[in-house]
Amino acid sequence: MKWGFSMKGYLKLEDGSIFEGELISKNKKGYGEVVFTTGMTGYQEAITDPSYAGQIVVMTYPLIGNYGINKYDFQSEKPYIRGFVVREYCDKPSNFQSEESLLSYLDKHNIPVLSGIDTRALTKKLRENGTMRGIITCNPDDDIEFDQTNLLEEVSTKRSYRIAGIGPKLAFIDLGTKKSILKMLNSVGFDIYVFPYNTSYDDVMQINPDAIFLSNGPGDPKDAVYAIELTKQFIGIKPVLGICLGHQIIAIALGCNTVKMKFGHRGANQPVKDLLTNKDYITSQNHGYAVEDESIDKDKITVTHINLNDGTVEGIMHKFLPVFSVQYHPEACPGPRDSTDIFDKFMDIVMVYKRRSYFAEV
């Protein structure tokens, strides 16, 4: 009873395998897709990243909680994960910015936490067999439920709002964005208007935007039917940039296919090669789907980035239109900031497009 609530707990996977540990949270049950993330730090950013909505997150780094929770690193208003699994939980955080413990924060949001799990064995199983549905429970005989929540509805903003800037108007489609993406876009000068995931073309055109941005988010990109249709309407009319889920949506709108990966890319140490500059980057990523390379029309679309671990597509660019996207998170949070220049590149493209549009009208 070290934390006041602990008892024997289990992580049960859909193939029947069971991992025994210690339930240290107030909430003793949670179910979702079980995924692992390889970041050594950044657990606060990970648990508040809306892209993890509907998932039980397994941390591969063994010691978690040692620097607590601070007020600066939240990526959303609350955690959207369905459960949290660690090898060893540190109940005495030590950091000058820490305001509360990780467990205290997760308890406030009713997230089950399972400690003492052999996360190495669990990660190997997920790598070999792929991600699976699972349940955190105190009863290993419990059945695994299927979560049919509309994840985009859960994580997207419920109302439109503005983050004022001095530069071009940016219509930002919130599919479950991280706060850090908005901060980066605003820092380079964009005047940002944020719209819900199911916004219409007419709603967006009311502000007459100079460009369109599609954010990160959870789930299967093919379920984002509103965003796919909206993207189709704006391609060729406005500059468009997408990150993570936004990248996949742009690819689908351009006629490409997306596929579910075996275990995805999650963590702050994913190597990516920029094929245009021949430079390599270490990137932050969080996704379980990828753009199928064979489905890309190479006469119209250039593959700009690939993952150096498995060769999957990490970025595309239209050859004739101001449309491009990346699978990784250039804003990091957590992770390295090797590739933050993509926001400056987008601003440059938008400004060039604005000038061309102005002279065309004159």
C-alpha positions as CSV (number, residue, x, y, z in Angstrom):
1,M,0.0,0.0,0.0
2,K,2.9,2.3,-0.7
3,W,0.8,4.9,-2.5
4,G,-2.4,4.4,-0.5
5,F,-4.3,2.7,-3.3
6,S,-2.1,-0.1,-4.6
7,M,-3.2,-3.6,-5.2
8,K,-2.4,-6.5,-7.6
9,G,-3.3,-5.5,-11.1
10,Y,-3.1,-6.9,-14.6
11,L,-2.7,-5.9,-18.2
12,K,-4.6,-8.4,-20.3
13,L,-4.2,-8.4,-24.1
14,E,-6.7,-9.6,-26.7
15,D,-4.5,-12.7,-27.5
16,G,-5.1,-13.8,-23.9
17,S,-1.6,-13.0,-22.5
18,I,-1.5,-11.4,-19.1
19,F,1.1,-9.2,-17.5
20,E,1.0,-8.9,-13.7
21,G,1.9,-5.7,-11.8
22,E,0.7,-3.3,-9.2
23,L,-2.3,-1.0,-9.7
24,I,-1.3,2.2,-7.9
25,S,-4.1,4.5,-9.1
26,K,-7.6,5.2,-7.7
27,N,-9.2,4.0,-11.0
28,K,-8.6,0.3,-11.3
29,K,-9.9,-0.3,-14.9
30,G,-9.3,1.0,-18.4
31,Y,-9.3,-0.4,-21.9
32,G,-7.9,0.6,-25.2
33,E,-5.3,-0.1,-27.9
34,V,-2.0,-1.0,-26.2
35,V,1.0,0.9,-27.7
36,F,4.5,1.7,-26.6
37,T,6.5,4.8,-26.7
38,T,10.3,4.9,-26.6
39,G,11.0,8.4,-25.2
40,M,13.3,8.5,-22.2
41,T,11.7,11.8,-21.1
42,G,8.6,13.7,-22.0
43,Y,5.9,11.6,-20.3
44,Q,3.9,14.7,-19.5
45,E,3.8,15.8,-23.1
46,A,2.9,12.2,-24.1
47,I,0.0,11.7,-21.8
48,T,-1.5,15.0,-22.8
49,D,-0.9,14.5,-26.6
50,P,-4.5,14.0,-28.0
51,S,-3.0,11.6,-30.6
52,Y,-2.9,9.0,-27.8
53,A,-6.7,9.2,-27.3
54,G,-8.2,5.7,-26.9
55,Q,-4.8,4.1,-26.1
56,I,-3.1,2.5,-23.1
57,V,0.4,3.9,-23.2
58,V,3.4,1.8,-22.3
59,M,6.6,3.6,-21.4
60,T,9.7,1.6,-22.5
61,Y,12.0,3.8,-20.3
62,P,12.0,2.0,-16.9
63,L,11.8,4.9,-14.4
64,I,8.8,7.2,-14.9
65,G,7.6,10.1,-12.7
66,N,10.9,11.3,-11.3
67,Y,10.5,14.9,-12.3
68,G,6.8,15.2,-11.6
69,I,4.3,17.4,-13.5
70,N,4.8,21.1,-14.2
71,K,2.5,23.8,-15.6
72,Y,4.5,24.4,-18.8
73,D,4.6,21.2,-20.7
74,F,0.9,20.3,-21.1
75,Q,-0.1,19.7,-24.8
76,S,-3.8,19.8,-24.1
77,E,-6.3,20.6,-21.3
78,K,-6.4,17.0,-20.1
79,P,-5.0,13.5,-20.8
80,Y,-6.9,11.5,-23.4
81,I,-5.1,8.2,-22.7
82,R,-7.1,5.2,-21.4
83,G,-4.3,3.9,-19.2
84,F,-0.6,4.2,-18.3
85,V,1.9,1.3,-17.9
86,V,5.4,1.7,-16.4
87,R,8.2,-0.6,-15.1
88,E,8.9,1.5,-12.0
89,Y,7.0,4.5,-10.8
90,C,8.9,7.2,-8.8
91,D,6.7,8.5,-6.1
92,K,9.1,11.3,-5.0
93,P,9.7,13.6,-7.9
94,S,12.5,16.0,-7.8
95,N,12.6,19.0,-10.2
96,F,12.5,22.8,-9.6
97,Q,9.4,23.2,-11.8
98,S,7.5,20.2,-10.4
99,E,4.1,21.2,-8.9
100,E,2.6,17.7,-8.3
101,S,3.3,14.1,-8.8
102,L,2.5,12.2,-12.0
103,L,0.2,9.8,-10.1
104,S,-1.7,12.7,-8.5
105,Y,-2.3,14.3,-11.9
106,L,-3.5,11.0,-13.5
107,D,-5.7,10.3,-10.5
108,K,-7.4,13.7,-11.0
109,H,-8.4,12.6,-14.5
110,N,-9.4,9.0,-13.5
111,I,-6.6,7.3,-15.5
112,P,-5.6,3.8,-14.3
113,V,-1.8,3.4,-13.7
114,L,-0.1,0.0,-13.7
115,S,3.4,-0.3,-12.3
116,G,5.9,-3.1,-11.9
117,I,5.2,-4.5,-15.4
118,D,8.0,-6.2,-17.4
119,T,7.8,-3.5,-20.0
120,R,10.7,-5.0,-22.0
121,A,8.8,-8.3,-22.5
122,L,5.6,-6.4,-23.2
123,T,7.3,-4.2,-25.8
124,K,8.9,-7.2,-27.5
125,K,5.5,-8.9,-27.7
126,L,3.9,-5.8,-29.3
127,R,6.8,-5.5,-31.8
128,E,6.5,-9.1,-32.8
129,N,2.7,-9.5,-32.8
130,G,1.6,-5.9,-33.4
131,T,-0.5,-3.6,-31.3
132,M,-3.5,-5.1,-29.6
133,R,-6.5,-4.1,-27.6
134,G,-6.1,-4.6,-23.9
135,I,-7.5,-3.9,-20.5
136,I,-5.9,-2.7,-17.2
137,T,-7.8,-4.5,-14.4
138,C,-7.7,-6.0,-11.0
139,N,-9.5,-9.1,-12.3
140,P,-7.7,-11.1,-15.1
141,D,-11.0,-12.7,-16.0
142,D,-12.5,-9.4,-17.2
143,D,-13.4,-9.2,-20.9
144,I,-11.8,-6.6,-23.1
145,E,-14.3,-4.1,-24.3
146,F,-14.3,-2.4,-27.7
147,D,-14.1,1.3,-27.6
148,Q,-16.3,2.9,-30.3
149,T,-15.8,6.5,-29.2
150,N,-15.5,9.1,-32.0
151,L,-12.0,10.1,-31.2
152,L,-12.0,13.2,-33.4
153,E,-15.2,14.4,-31.7
154,E,-13.5,13.8,-28.3
155,V,-10.3,15.7,-28.9
156,S,-11.1,18.5,-31.4
157,T,-12.2,21.9,-30.3
158,K,-15.9,22.4,-29.9
159,R,-15.9,26.0,-31.0
160,S,-13.8,28.1,-33.4
161,Y,-11.4,30.6,-31.9
162,R,-8.5,32.9,-32.9
163,I,-4.9,33.2,-31.9
164,A,-4.0,36.7,-33.2
165,G,-0.8,37.2,-35.2
166,I,0.7,39.8,-37.5
167,G,1.0,37.7,-40.6
168,P,-1.2,35.8,-43.0
169,K,-4.5,34.3,-42.0
170,L,-4.2,30.6,-41.3
171,A,-7.2,28.3,-41.1
172,F,-6.2,25.6,-38.6
173,I,-8.2,22.4,-38.6
174,D,-8.0,21.0,-35.1
175,L,-8.0,17.2,-35.3
176,G,-6.6,16.9,-31.8
177,T,-3.7,19.3,-31.9
178,K,-0.9,19.8,-29.5
179,K,-0.6,23.3,-28.1
180,S,3.1,23.4,-29.1
181,I,2.1,23.3,-32.8
182,L,-0.1,26.4,-32.4
183,K,2.6,28.2,-30.5
184,M,5.2,27.4,-33.3
185,L,2.9,28.6,-36.1
186,N,2.0,31.8,-34.1
187,S,5.7,32.4,-33.3
188,V,6.5,32.7,-37.1
189,G,3.7,35.2,-37.5
190,F,0.6,33.4,-38.6
191,D,-2.8,34.9,-37.6
192,I,-4.5,31.6,-36.6
193,Y,-8.2,30.8,-36.8
194,V,-8.8,27.4,-35.2
195,F,-11.8,25.3,-36.5
196,P,-13.3,22.0,-35.3
197,Y,-12.6,18.7,-37.2
198,N,-16.0,18.8,-38.9
199,T,-16.0,22.3,-40.1
200,S,-17.3,23.1,-43.6
201,Y,-15.7,24.9,-46.6
202,D,-18.1,27.8,-46.3
203,D,-17.3,28.2,-42.6
204,V,-13.5,28.4,-43.4
205,M,-14.0,30.8,-46.3
206,Q,-15.8,33.3,-44.0
207,I,-12.3,34.4,-42.9
208,N,-10.8,34.2,-46.4
209,P,-7.7,32.4,-45.2
210,D,-4.3,32.6,-46.9
211,A,-3.5,29.0,-46.1
212,I,-4.8,25.8,-44.6
213,F,-3.2,23.7,-41.8
214,L,-4.3,20.2,-40.8
215,S,-3.1,19.1,-37.3
216,N,-2.1,15.9,-35.7
217,G,-4.7,13.7,-34.1
218,P,-5.8,10.1,-33.2
219,G,-7.1,7.1,-35.0
220,D,-7.5,5.9,-38.6
221,P,-7.2,8.8,-41.1
222,K,-9.9,7.3,-43.3
223,D,-12.4,8.0,-40.5
224,A,-11.7,11.8,-40.9
225,V,-14.2,12.1,-43.7
226,Y,-15.0,15.8,-43.1
227,A,-11.3,16.8,-43.1
228,I,-10.6,14.7,-46.2
229,E,-13.4,16.4,-48.1
230,L,-12.4,19.8,-46.9
231,T,-8.8,19.2,-48.0
232,K,-9.9,18.2,-51.5
233,Q,-11.8,21.5,-51.8
234,F,-8.8,23.6,-50.8
235,I,-6.0,21.8,-52.8
236,G,-5.1,24.0,-55.7
237,I,-6.8,27.0,-54.1
238,K,-4.7,27.7,-51.0
239,P,-1.4,26.5,-49.7
240,V,-1.9,23.4,-47.5
241,L,0.4,21.9,-44.8
242,G,-0.4,18.8,-42.7
243,I,1.4,17.2,-39.8
244,C,1.0,13.6,-38.6
245,L,-2.7,12.8,-39.1
246,G,-2.9,15.9,-41.3
247,H,-0.2,14.4,-43.5
248,Q,-2.2,11.2,-43.9
249,I,-5.4,13.2,-44.7
250,I,-3.6,15.2,-47.4
251,A,-2.3,12.0,-48.9
252,I,-5.8,10.5,-49.1
253,A,-7.1,13.7,-50.6
254,L,-4.5,13.4,-53.3
255,G,-5.5,9.9,-54.1
256,C,-3.1,7.9,-52.0
257,N,-3.8,5.0,-49.6
258,T,-3.0,4.7,-45.9
259,V,-2.3,1.4,-44.1
260,K,-2.2,0.4,-40.4
261,M,1.3,-0.2,-39.2
262,K,2.3,-3.3,-37.2
263,F,3.3,-1.2,-34.1
264,G,3.7,2.3,-35.3
265,H,6.2,5.0,-34.5
266,R,6.0,6.5,-31.0
267,G,8.8,8.3,-29.3
268,A,11.2,11.2,-29.5
269,N,14.1,9.3,-31.3
270,Q,12.8,8.4,-34.7
271,P,15.4,8.9,-37.5
272,V,14.2,10.5,-40.7
273,K,16.0,11.3,-44.0
274,D,15.1,14.4,-46.0
275,L,15.5,13.2,-49.6
276,L,15.6,16.7,-51.0
277,T,18.6,17.8,-48.9
278,N,20.1,14.4,-48.0
279,K,20.1,15.4,-44.3
280,D,19.1,13.1,-41.5
281,Y,16.9,14.2,-38.6
282,I,16.0,12.8,-35.2
283,T,12.3,13.4,-34.8
284,S,9.4,13.1,-32.4
285,Q,6.5,10.8,-33.7
286,N,3.2,9.4,-32.6
287,H,1.2,7.5,-35.2
288,G,0.0,4.0,-36.0
289,Y,-0.8,4.5,-39.7
290,A,1.3,5.4,-42.7
291,V,1.0,6.5,-46.3
292,E,1.4,3.5,-48.6
293,D,4.3,4.3,-50.9
294,E,3.0,2.1,-53.8
295,S,-0.2,4.2,-53.9
296,I,1.6,7.5,-54.5
297,D,1.3,8.9,-58.0
298,K,5.0,9.8,-58.6
299,D,4.2,11.9,-61.6
300,K,2.4,14.4,-59.4
301,I,3.7,13.8,-55.9
302,T,7.3,13.7,-54.6
303,V,8.2,11.7,-51.5
304,T,10.4,14.1,-49.5
305,H,11.1,12.1,-46.4
306,I,11.5,8.5,-45.3
307,N,11.9,6.8,-42.0
308,L,15.4,5.3,-41.7
309,N,14.3,2.4,-39.5
310,D,11.7,0.9,-41.9
311,G,11.7,3.0,-45.0
312,T,8.1,4.2,-44.6
313,V,6.9,7.5,-46.1
314,E,7.5,10.5,-43.7
315,G,6.8,13.4,-46.1
316,I,5.3,14.3,-49.4
317,M,5.1,17.3,-51.7
318,H,2.9,18.1,-54.7
319,K,5.1,18.8,-57.7
320,F,2.8,21.6,-59.1
321,L,0.7,22.9,-56.2
322,P,1.6,24.5,-52.8
323,V,0.8,21.3,-50.8
324,F,3.1,19.4,-48.6
325,S,3.1,17.4,-45.4
326,V,5.2,15.5,-42.9
327,Q,4.5,12.5,-40.7
328,Y,6.7,13.5,-37.9
329,H,6.3,16.3,-35.3
330,P,8.6,19.2,-36.2
331,E,7.5,21.1,-33.1
332,A,8.9,18.2,-31.0
333,C,7.5,18.6,-27.4
334,P,8.9,16.2,-26.4
335,G,11.9,15.6,-28.5
336,P,14.7,17.2,-30.6
337,R,14.0,20.3,-32.7
338,D,16.0,19.3,-35.7
339,S,13.2,20.1,-38.1
340,T,11.4,23.2,-36.8
341,D,12.3,25.1,-39.9
342,I,9.3,23.5,-41.6
343,F,7.2,26.3,-40.1
344,D,9.4,29.0,-41.6
345,K,9.3,27.2,-44.9
346,F,5.5,27.1,-44.8
347,M,5.4,30.9,-44.1
348,D,7.7,31.5,-47.0
349,I,5.5,29.5,-49.3
350,V,2.3,31.3,-48.1
351,M,3.9,34.8,-48.6
352,V,5.0,33.9,-52.1
353,Y,1.6,32.6,-52.9
354,K,0.0,35.8,-51.5
355,R,2.2,38.0,-53.6
356,R,1.4,36.0,-56.7
357,S,-2.3,36.3,-56.0
358,Y,-2.1,40.0,-55.4
359,F,-0.3,40.7,-58.7
360,A,-2.7,38.3,-60.5
361,E,-5.6,40.5,-59.3
362,V,-3.8,43.7,-60.2
